Protein backbone atom coordinates (compact mmCIF):
# COMPACT_ATOMS: atom_id res chain seq x y z
CA UNK A 1 0.00 0.00 0.00
CA UNK A 2 1.47 3.34 -1.03
CA UNK A 3 1.70 6.43 1.14
CA UNK A 4 -0.96 8.16 -0.95
CA UNK A 5 -3.46 5.35 -0.33
CA UNK A 6 -2.77 5.40 3.41
CA UNK A 7 -3.20 9.18 3.47
CA UNK A 8 -6.46 8.90 1.52
CA UNK A 9 -7.85 6.27 3.91
CA UNK A 10 -6.81 8.38 6.91
CA UNK A 11 -8.57 11.43 5.50
CA UNK A 12 -11.74 9.43 4.79
CA UNK A 13 -11.72 7.98 8.32
CA UNK A 14 -11.12 11.43 9.81
CA UNK A 15 -13.97 12.95 7.83
CA UNK A 16 -16.25 10.10 8.91
CA UNK A 17 -15.41 10.72 12.59
CA UNK A 18 -15.99 14.46 12.25
CA UNK A 19 -19.32 13.85 10.51
CA UNK A 20 -20.55 11.41 13.14
CA UNK A 21 -19.53 13.68 16.02
CA UNK A 22 -21.07 16.77 14.39
CA UNK A 23 -24.36 15.00 13.65
CA UNK A 24 -24.62 13.35 17.07
CA UNK A 25 -23.67 16.49 19.03
CA UNK A 26 -27.31 17.24 19.81
CA UNK A 27 -27.88 13.71 21.13
CA UNK A 28 -24.83 13.80 23.41
CA UNK A 29 -25.95 16.87 25.37
CA UNK A 30 -28.34 16.36 28.30
CA UNK A 31 -29.70 19.92 28.11
CA UNK A 32 -32.42 20.92 25.70
CA UNK A 33 -30.98 23.04 22.94
CA UNK A 34 -33.08 25.63 21.13
CA UNK A 35 -32.24 27.65 18.06
CA UNK A 36 -32.48 31.41 18.43
CA UNK A 37 -35.49 33.02 16.76
CA UNK A 38 -33.36 34.61 14.02
CA UNK A 39 -31.90 31.19 13.10
CA UNK A 40 -35.33 29.55 13.00
CA UNK A 41 -36.60 32.32 10.76
CA UNK A 42 -33.57 32.01 8.49
CA UNK A 43 -34.04 28.25 8.12
CA UNK A 44 -37.55 28.85 6.79
CA UNK A 45 -35.96 30.24 3.62
CA UNK A 46 -33.55 27.32 3.08
CA UNK A 47 -35.85 25.19 0.88
CA UNK A 48 -36.71 28.03 -1.51
CA UNK A 49 -33.06 29.05 -1.68
CA UNK A 50 -32.01 25.50 -2.55
CA UNK A 51 -34.76 25.18 -5.15
CA UNK A 52 -33.76 28.50 -6.71
CA UNK A 53 -30.13 27.44 -6.84
CA UNK A 54 -31.13 24.37 -8.86
CA UNK A 55 -33.88 25.78 -11.09
CA UNK A 56 -32.66 29.27 -12.04
CA UNK A 57 -29.42 28.17 -13.76
CA UNK A 58 -31.40 25.58 -15.73
CA UNK A 59 -33.84 28.23 -16.92
CA UNK A 60 -31.38 30.98 -17.88
CA UNK A 61 -28.41 28.93 -19.11
CA UNK A 62 -27.88 26.48 -21.93
CA UNK A 63 -24.71 24.38 -22.13
CA UNK A 64 -22.83 26.62 -19.70
CA UNK A 65 -23.68 29.96 -21.35
CA UNK A 66 -26.49 32.42 -20.81
CA UNK A 67 -29.40 32.08 -23.20
CA UNK A 68 -28.82 34.56 -26.03
CA UNK A 69 -32.27 34.41 -27.63
CA UNK A 70 -35.78 34.97 -26.37
CA UNK A 71 -36.98 31.94 -28.36
CA UNK A 72 -36.49 29.49 -25.54
CA UNK A 73 -39.45 27.59 -24.17
CA UNK A 74 -37.98 27.54 -20.66
CA UNK A 75 -38.18 31.33 -20.35
CA UNK A 76 -41.86 31.45 -21.26
CA UNK A 77 -42.72 28.46 -19.08
CA UNK A 78 -40.91 29.98 -16.10
CA UNK A 79 -42.64 33.34 -16.63
CA UNK A 80 -46.03 31.61 -16.86
CA UNK A 81 -45.27 29.56 -13.75
CA UNK A 82 -44.26 32.62 -11.75
CA UNK A 83 -47.36 34.53 -12.87
CA UNK A 84 -49.69 31.66 -12.01
CA UNK A 85 -48.07 31.08 -8.64
CA UNK A 86 -48.32 34.72 -7.59
CA UNK A 87 -51.91 34.91 -8.83
CA UNK A 88 -53.25 31.66 -7.33
CA UNK A 89 -50.62 30.42 -4.81
CA UNK A 90 -51.20 26.86 -6.03
CA UNK A 91 -48.08 24.79 -6.65
CA UNK A 92 -49.80 22.04 -8.63
CA UNK A 93 -51.50 24.57 -10.92
CA UNK A 94 -48.15 26.32 -11.35
CA UNK A 95 -46.47 23.10 -12.49
CA UNK A 96 -49.33 22.09 -14.79
CA UNK A 97 -49.63 25.47 -16.51
CA UNK A 98 -45.86 25.89 -16.73
CA UNK A 99 -45.63 22.55 -18.52
CA UNK A 100 -48.66 23.47 -20.65
CA UNK A 101 -46.67 26.44 -21.92
CA UNK A 102 -43.35 24.60 -22.19
CA UNK A 103 -44.40 21.48 -24.10
CA UNK A 104 -46.08 23.13 -27.12
CA UNK A 105 -43.22 25.58 -27.51
CA UNK A 106 -40.52 22.95 -27.08
CA UNK A 107 -42.09 20.08 -29.01
CA UNK A 108 -44.25 22.04 -31.44
CA UNK A 109 -41.95 24.90 -32.39
CA UNK A 110 -38.69 23.20 -31.51
CA UNK A 111 -37.53 25.95 -29.16
N, C-alpha and C positions, 0 to 999 in steps of 0.2 A: 504494500500500500504506500503510495507516494505521500509526500508532505502536503501537497495540495488537497488530496482526498481526505486526509486526517483533519486539515484545517476546515474544509467544507463540512464534514460531519460535526465538528465541534461547534461551528457557527449555527448549524441547523438545530443541534441539541440546545444550545444557549438560547436561541430564539424561541424554541418550544417551551423552555422553562420560564422565560420572561412572559410569554403569552399566557401560560397557565396561571402564574402568580398574579398577573394583571387582571385576568378575568375572574379569579376566585377571591380577589381582595375583599369584595363586599360580603362574601360568605364567611371569611375568617373573622371579621370584626363582630364583637358581641353587641355593640351599640347600633341603634337604628341610625341610618345615614340618609339624609334628605338633601336633594338638590336645592340650591337657592332658586328663588322665583325667576330670576333673570335667565338661569340655565334651563329651567323647564320651559319657559317661553321660547327660548332660542331653539330648543329641540323640536318644537312644533313645526318649525320651518324646514327641518332636515329632509323629510320625504319630498317636498316640492323642489328643494334645491337639487337633490339627487336626480329626480326625474328631469329637471331642466338641463342638467349637465349631460344627460344621455340623449335627450330628444332634440334640443336646439342645434347641436352640431350636425345632426343627421338631416335637419330641415334646411339649414343654410349652407351646407357644404356638400360638394360632390367630388369624390376621389381626392380629398385633401386640399381642395381649393374652394374659395367662395363661389357660389353660383353667380354666373355672369349674365344670365338672361332671366327675364321674368316668365318665360315659358317653361316653368317647372311645376308639375302637379303638386309637389310637396308644399310649395309656398301657398297656393290657393287652398289646399286642404287644411293647412295649419291656420290660415286666416279665418276660414269658415269654422273650424273647431273652436278657436278663441272667441269668435263672435257668438256662437251658439252657447258656449259655456257661460259667458258673462251675461247673456240674455236669460237663460233658463236655469243655470246652475245644476245641470243634469249631466253626469259623466257619461252615462250610456248613450244618451242622445248626442253628445259631443263626438263620441267615437263613431257612431253610426253615420252622422251627417258629414263628418270629416272624411270618412271612407267613401261616402256617396259622392263627394266632390272629387276625391283623389282617383278612384278607379276609372271613371269615364275619361278623365283627362289623360291618365297614364296609359290605359289600354286602348282607348278610342283614338286619341290624338297622338299618342306616342311620346308625350312629354316626359 
